[in-house]
């Protein structure tokens, strides 16, 4: 008879998590770093008691908002290239529901995070309890059913012994590079504290080896024949390259055959921007160089990317009549997109095999001066944006370029929403890997400050900066206080342009007058009065941060330099002029413009969108 150990469900879960490891290319890493969250009546005496008991083995970070602390965990795992995670806990009802948005962020971006939302009583005796959602047509439903749409694995632990099966299945998904994302284990209040005699084998050390799926020989042969038939292929470097640790393999592939590559937000910064074949970001947020070559390419080799609408310019980016698409992705759902010839394999393995086979075939692209000319022309655009001036104030592009030149090259930058990600993908010039951290799968407003904290926890020896607009900051910034409470320094670079200017630009580009997108006072039936000023530095000062107010470039440089000397978190309040972000470069973004409107400008804009969709965009 196997020996057992009597523990509560919550205690057993933590003891199990503390013994989970991941192995990547022979390197073994403890997988679960700790737990983040907020206590309420639904978890404080169950999981909270267990966390107190195991505090020397499992670190706990107390957040101030459930969504934000979960975003810290997402950013941490992203910065660690998915080799280490945090779990997150919240009380029942509103507390747990606050984590749903962050669960979406994790799942869309293929980032592992373990969510432990508290749930209603399994025995149903006190029901309905405080904060419980009831549905008369199905009593088994709780607020936590909302997680199903944004989780890669979901379960509700209604008896202590169910934990053993569910916890192992959770680890299966969390450590699977093809299927990872948010994993949700709902924990009823009573079950958290219930005891059970768990077999000791449940708590033995488990090492989850990341399997590198090799390329199928038939797929390899098909891909080689396809590439050999093409004159001007182009690679898209996606986030899968980063998570597969295939940086060098992608560079070797492109260098061997003189193939240029563009980047997605998740793939940017893996290879230095200075490399002669690096054309920068592609698609809606893309550079002139990348988008120009994409239109000429007769083959797109998409490595580790979901091929979302921003990457493909809403399927407008590729205009060559001889175009084919080859995908390399560990996830077959992504590999089969856009009628592609698909390789379902690990990026590192696949690129190694493709490089070897193409070398044997003496393949070379037929590019002559197109790559260098595109790179040269883009440098002219970069210099123009970096030197942009306006007598009325600071230009956003010049601010970003100046910051790029002023912070340390190994510092991590984090952003997620508004016009800043588009600008960063175009003009930020990283030279060190893992220093460019953009959440642009979900583009979740409010991720930025939390993301900077997560990145700092993952890389404590370098500076962590978040770029956030005034709109994004107002969405969520409680982790600025968390960083101060924990003594973990982050730097907030707040670009205040009086509203959601990215969407304001989109609105006006489709013939719609300003409406609800700027932070103006009410004037009659609309918000069209004066800008309503906010002193963001005072907000941060109230938390205990070191703050700066910036209106000139000299003040900006001085503030950054002084912030480097601080040991406490900092915020630089930078006033930038609305409308001074980057423009578009030969791209198209499909939006649902109204086809009927009183204003003929809107109708004409809709006709233009439909014309491009019907004549220029791929149909699949």
N, C-alpha and C positions, 0 to 999 in steps of 0.2 A: 504494500500500500504506500503510495507516494506521500511524503510528508507535506503538510500544509502550513500556512501562516494566516492567522485571522486578522483581517484588515477591513476597514470600511471601503466602499467602492471608490471614494475619492482618494484615499490613501493608496489603494492598490493601483489606481491609474497613475499616480505620480511615481510610485515605485517602478512600475512598468516603463514609463517614459524615461526615467533616469538611466535605464539600461539599454536604450536603443542607440545604435551606431550606424553610420553610413560609410561605405567604402567606395572610393573613386580612384581608379587606376592604382590600386594597392595601398592608398592612403586611408587610414581609418580615422573617422571624426565622430565625436559624440554629437548625436543629431539634435536633441532637444536641449537648447540652452537654458530655458526657463519658462516662466509664465508671466503674462501681462494681463492687466484687467482692472476692474473696479468691483468692490464688494457691495452687495445688497443683501436683503433678507433671504434671497434665493440661493446664495452661495457662501455667505460668510461663515456659517457654522458647519457647513459640509466641506466643500473644497477649500474654503478659507482655513478651516482647522487643519486640514491635511497639509496645506502650504506652509502653515506655521510650524508644523511638526517636521517637515522636510526642508526647512529654509536653508540649512547648511548644504544641501545637495541640489536644490532646485531654486534658482534665484527668482524673486518676484518683483516686478515693477508695477507700481500703482499709478494708473492713468487718471485723467480728469474727464475724459470723454471716451466712450467705448469704441466709437468708430476710429478716433484718432490713435488710440493706443494699439488697435489692431493694425492700423496702417504703419505704425512703428515696426510691428512684427513682420509685415509684408516687406518693408524696405530693408530690414535686417537680412531676411532670407534672400532677397534679390541681390544685395551687396555681397553676400557670401556665395553667390552663384549656386544657390539652392542646396548647399551642403550643410546648413544648420538652420534651425527654425526656433520660433517661440510658439507656445500655446497661448490662447487668450480666453479669459473667463469673464462672464457678466451675469448680473442677476436676471430674474425672469422679466418677461414683458418688454417694456421700453429699453431696458439696459441691453438685453440680448438683441433686440431688433436694431439697435444702433450699430451692431457689428455687420448687418447684412450688406451695407454698401461696401465695406472693406472686404467682405467675402467676395463680392463681385470683382473688386480690384485684383484680388489674388487670383481668382479663377481665370479672368480674361488674360492676365499676364503670365499664366502658368507658373505661379509662385506658390510654394507650399506654406500653408499656415493651418494650425489645428485650432478649431473653435470649440469652446466648451460652454455653450449657452445653458443657463439654468432653465428648468422646465417645471411645469405644474406637477402636483403630487401624483405619483404613480398609483397610489392606493385610492385616490380621489375622495378621501374622507373629509378633509377640510374645505373642499372645493365649494364655491370659487374663492380662491385666496386673493389677497392684494395683488394687483397687476396681472391677473390671469385673464386671457382672452378666451371666451366661450363661443362655440358655434352650435346652434340648436340642431342642425342637420347632421353633425358628426362630432361626437364628444371627444374623439381621440385627437382632434386637431388642437394645436396650440400655436402661439405666435411663432414658435420655432420652425413650423412647417414652411415659413417664408424663406428659410435658408435653402430649401431644396433646389430652387431655380438657379442658385449661384454657388452650389457646392459640387465637388467632384465625387464626394462620398458623404452620405448622410445616414445617421442612425439615432435611435432614442434608446437609452439604456434603462429599461423598465425593471430589471432584476439585476442584482450584483453579478451573478454568474455570466450574464450576457456580455459583460465587459471584455472577457477574454477573447471571444470571437471578434467583436467589433474593434477592439484596440489593434489587433493584428491586421485586420482589413484596412484600418486607417493608415497604418504604417506602409502597407502595400501601395496605397495611392500616393501618400506624401513623398515616397522615395522613387516613384515611377516617373522618369523624365517625360514620358509621352502623355501621362494622364494627371499630372499633379495640379494642385490648385487648393482651394479651400476644402478642408475636411471638417465636417460638423458632427460632433457627438453630443447630443442633447442629454442633460443630466437632471432628472427630476429631483426636487428638493429632498424628498424623503430617501430616495435611493442613494444619494451622495453620502449619507451618514449610516446607511445600513451595512452591517458586517456580514462577512462570508469567509469560509475557510478556503482560501485560494491555494492551489497547488504551487509549490515553490518553483516548479519549472516555468511557470508563467513569467517569473521575474528574472530568468537567466539572461545573460548578455546576448543580445541579438545584433548581428551585423548584416545590414541590408546592402548588398552589393549592387551598385548601379551597372546594369548590363548594357554594354555597347553593342547594339544590334548591327551586325555586319550587313553589307550590301549584297543582295541576291545576285548571283552570276548573270542571270537573264537580264535583270535591271541594269547591271553594269555594262553589259554588251549593248543594250538598247541606248543607254546614255552616251556611250562612246561613239556609236554610229551617228547619233543625233548631233553631238558637238562637232564631230569631224565634218559634217555637212554644212556647217555654219561659218560665216566669215567674220561676223562682228558680234560675238556673244558678250553679255554683260552680267555680272554677278550682283545679287542683292545680299548683303550681309545682315542677317537678322539676329535676334536675341538668342536663337538656338545655337549660334556659333559660340557665343559667350558661355552658355550653360554646358556645352559639350567640351569646353576648353579647347576649341578647334581654331584658336586665333592664328597660330603659326601655319596650320594646314591650309586655311583659306588663303593666307598670304602666299604660301608656296605655290598653290594652284594658280592664282592670278599672275604671279611673277613668271612662272614657267611658260605660260602661253600668251602673255601680254594681254590679259583680259582686265578691263577696268571694273571697279565695283562701286556701287552706291550703298548707302547705309539706311537702316531703319532707326527709329529712336532707340530701340533696345540693342541694336547692333552697333550704334555709333560709339566711337572711342576705343573699340577693341584693338584697332590698328591705328597708329598715329595719323592725324589729318595730313601731315607733311608727306606721306608716301605718294609717289608719283601716280599710282593707280587708284588712289582714293579720291573719288569724285564728290564725296560728302553725301548728305542726306538726299533721298530721292522721294518723288511724289509731291503731295500737296505742300509739305514743308521743305521741299527739296531745293537744291542749288541749281543754278543755271547749267553747270557742268554735268551733273548727274542726269537732270531731266532732258538735256539735249542729247546725250549719248543713249539714253533709254529709248528715245523716239527712233533712233537710227538702228538700234540693236535688232538682229534677226534671231537671237536666242536670249531669253532671260533665264538665268540659273538662280533660282530663289532658294537660299540656304537658311533654314531655321526661321522662317517668317510666316505669319498667319495671312499675309497678303491682304491686309485690310484696305479700306478705301483710301486712306492717306498714303499708304505705300504705293498703290497702283494709280493714284490720281483718279479715283473712281473708275478704274479700268480704261483710262484715257492715255496713260503714260506711254504705251507701247504702240507705235504707229506703223512699223515696217510690215508690209504686206506678206513678207516671208516669215513672220514671227512664229516661233514656237516657245513654249515655256517648259522648263525642266525644274522640278522641285526636289529638294533634299530635306526630309523632315522625319523626325522620330515619330511624329503623330500622323497617322494615316489620314485623319480628317483634314488636316492642313495640306498634306501632300497631294491630295486629289483635287484641290481647288483649281479653278480657271482652266479646266480641260488639259491639265498638264500631263506630261510624261513624268511619272512619279517614282521617286526612290524613297522607300520607307526604311530609313537606316539612321544610325548615329552619324552626325555631321563629320566628326573627326575621322571615323572609319571610312566613310564614303569618299571624302575628299582625298584621303591618302590613296585609295584604290583608283580613283579617277585620275589623279595626277600621274601615278605610275603607268597606267594603261595608255594615257594620252602621250606620255613621253616616248613610249615604245612605238607609238604610231607617228612620231615626229610631227605632232599637231602644233600649229601656231595660228593665232588669229591674224587677220589681214588689216588690222589698224595700222595706219602710218603716222600722221601727225595729229589725228583727231583728238587723241587723249591729252596730249600736251597742250594743244590749243584750247581745249575746253577748260583745262586746269588754269591756264594763263588768263583766260577771259574771266573766269570766276574770281581770280585774285583781284582783278580790277574792281569787280563789284564789291568784294570784301573790303577793299581799301576805301571805297566810296562810302559804304555804310559805317565803317569805323570812324571816319572823319566827318560824319554828318553834323552840321551845326544849325542852330536856330536861335535868333536873337531873343526869342521869348522864353527859352529854357532848354533843358536837356533833352536830347534825342535818345530814344530807347536803344537803338542799334549801337550808337557810340558809347553809351553807358555799359552795355554788355561787353563790347570789345575792350574797353578800358579795364573792366573787372578781370577779363580773361588774361590780360597782360600783367595784372597787379597781384593776384592771389598766387599762392605757391602752385607749381605744376602738378604736385601730387595731392592737392586738395580735391575733395569730392564735391561736385555740384549736384543739386537735386531740384527737380521741378516737375510739374504735372499738367498745368491747365492755363487757359488764357492764350494770349499772344506770345508769351515767353517761350514755350516749347518750340514753336515755329522758328522764332528768332535763333534760339540756341542750336537747333538742328542745322540751321543754315550757316551761322557765323561763329559758333563756339569751336575752338581749335584745340582739342585735347592731344596731349603727347604721351600720357601715361594711361595704361589700361585701368579699368574699373574706377575712373574718376568722373565719368559722365553717367549720371543716374537719373533717367527720365521715366516716369510712369505715364506712358501715353497710349496704353491699350484701353484703359477705362478713362484716362484723362480726368481723374477724380479731383475736383476742387476740394481743397482742405488737406490733401496728401502732403503738401510741401514741407511744412514745419515738422510734422511727424516723420516724414521720410528722412529729413536731415538728422533727426535724432536716431532713427534706426540705422542709418549709414554710419553715424559716429560710433554707435555701440558695436557695429561690425568692424570698424577700423578706427580704434581709439587714438592712434598715434598721428593721425592727420587731421587737418581742419575740414569741417563739414559745413557747406553753405547751401541754404535753400534760396532759390529764386522764386518769389511769389508776388503776384499782383495784389492790389488792395482788395479786389473781389475775393481772391482765393484766401487771403489772410483772414478776412471777415468770416469766411466759411468755417475755419478751424485753426486755432493757434494755441490750444491749451497745453500742448506738449512743449511749448517754450517754457512754461512754468515747470513742467515735469523735468526738463533738462536742468533747470536750476535746482530743483529739489534733489536730483540725483548727482549734482556736481559734474554733469557731462556737458561740455561746452559745444554749442552749435552757433551758427551765424545766420541771421535772417537778413537777406537782401530784398527789401520790400520796394517794388517799383509802383509808385502811386500815380496812376493816370486817370483817376476820377471815374472809375467804373469798369464795365466789361467791354473794353474797347475792341477786343477781337471780334466779339459778336456784333458790336456796333458797326464795325467795318463791313461785316457780312450783310447785315441788315441794309445798309445803304447801297451796297453793291447790287442788291436785288430790287432797287427802286423804292425802298421803304424809308420814309423819313425817320429821324431819331425817335425811338419810343421804348422807354423802360430799360435802356441798356447803360445809361450814365447815372452817376450818383448826383442827381440834381434835386433841388427842392420842388415840392408840388407847386404848380402854377395852373390853376383851373382844373381841367380834367386830365392833365398829363404831368409827368415829372420833367418839366422843361424850364424850371427856374434856374437860379444860380447853383454852381457846384457847392455841395455841402462839405466843408473841410473837416478832415479827421486828423488828429495828431497821433499817429501810430506810435511815435517814439514814447509818448506818455503812457500808452497802454503797456508797452514793454517795460518801461521804467517801473510801473506798478507791480510787475512780476519780479523785478529785481535784476533785469538785464541792463547791460551797458548799452547806451543808445547814442545815435548820431542823426542829425538832420542835414540833408545834403541838397543843395540847389545848383552847385557848380561842379565842374570836373575836378578842379583842384581840391574841393572839399571831399569829393568822393574818394580820391586817391588817399588823402590824409586819413579819412575815416577807416578805410580798409587796412592801411598800415598800422593804425593805432589798435584796431580790433584784433590784430594778430598777437598783440602783447597782452591781451586780456585773458584771464582764467575763467571768467564767467561768460555765459551766453550773451551774444550781442545782437542788436538790430540796427540796421542802417536804413532810415526812411529817406528814399530817393524820389524826388519829385520829377517826373518825366512828362513830356508833352503828349497828350492824346494823339494818336494817329502817326507816331514816329517809329513804328515797328517796321519790319521788313515787308516788302510787297511780294507778289507771286512771281515765279520764274517758270514760264511755259508749262503751267499745270492747270488742272481743272478739278473742282470739288463739286460733286453733285449734291444739291440741296433741294428740298421740296418747295420751291417757289410757287406762290399762289397763281393759278392759271386764270382766275377771274378776280378782278379788282377794280375799284373806281379809278385808281391812278394807273394810267396807261404805261408808266415806266415799269411797274410790277409785271404787267402782262407781257411786255417786250422782254423782260428779263427771263420770264418763264419760257417763252418761245426760244430764246437763245440756249437755255439749259437743255431743253428737249431736242433742239437741233444738234447739239454736240453729242448728246446721249445716243441719238439715232444714227449719227454718221461717223463718229470718231471713237466711240467706246466699244471695247470687246463685249460680246453678248453673253459671256459666261463668267 
